[in-house]
Amino acid sequence: MRKVVDTNSLNSNALREFLADESNFAVLTDYTVMETLQADSAAGVQKNIAVLAEHPSQVLVLKNMAAVSRLKVKKRSRGLQRRLIDRQQTPRFKDWCLNVAAAADGDPGKAARLAELQAEAQAHLDLMTSRMGSYADNLAEAAKKFTPDELKILRTKQPLPPELQDKIVRSILMLTAQLYASQPQAVEPPQTAQLHNSFVFRFAVCAHLLDLKRIAAGGAKGANPAGLRNDAIDATFAAFATFFDGLITADAKAFELYENATFLLEQFRKPEGLEAQPEQPGATIS
């Protein structure tokens, strides 16, 4: 099995037991690596990757989110995992672990390079945090699209009526279009029949589920920007996990997000696909 690993589970017994089976693989996203590098010392980074360093041949490093978002989407699901895996970084993972260990042992060159990587990772995460300032306002505008009765349904986790399901699907499609339009390099959105295999679409599903949860709870006003950033990162973990065999995480909210996203994607995979709303009378957005 191949499972995406949340940063909070890198030193967990769950990951250790998972990798005890040599047929299993830990899947690392770029955000897992960035959060790992947030340790305040080389020794801290080494500690963060200790379990992975014991099983370097069972680690798959994914392409970064920007590169994955630019991938041409194919209708067939065959080969989706292969296309997400970074074929340069994955075989170098063992060497990277050794370099981190050398940095922790005081090698000046390795320590300097690790410090550079830590600074780059922190800069990226800080940029994400700075962009969360307008999120509460955007969410407040999104909440206006739902009636009081619909908000009550979301808040109380009642089964979603077809009209509300349709509204959610349309919102996800709109967010997908916005994400494609925001790409630094022009990327043509896939056709509807191919959309299910798009990482951008799957991320939009996860992000919108988080939005619905916050809308149901009254919005994001007053929320900690760092917490909102971490929610966005959880959405990337969940989106990547839908391409693999699951998510290893100690965060119940992140796992619930993955399960809800998987459920919705299964509805989109039905013969009617995205041409109609997912018909699941008992569906809820928890």
Buried (B, 14 or more C-beta within 10 A) or exposed (E): EBBBBBBBBBBBEEBBEBBEEEEBBBBBBBBBBBBBBBBEBBBBBBBBBBBBBEBBEBBBBBBBBEEBBBBEBBEEEEEBBEBBBBEEBBEEBBEBBEBBBBBBEEBEEBBEBBBEBBEEBEEBBEEBBEEBEEBBEEBBEBBEEBEEEBBEBBEEEEEBBBEBBBBBBEBBBEBBBEBBEEBEEEBEBBEEEBBBBBBBBBBBBBBBBBBBBBBBEEBBEEBEBEEBBBBBBBBBBBBBBBBBEBBBBBBEEBBBBBBBBBBBBEBBEEEEBBEBBBEBEEBBBE
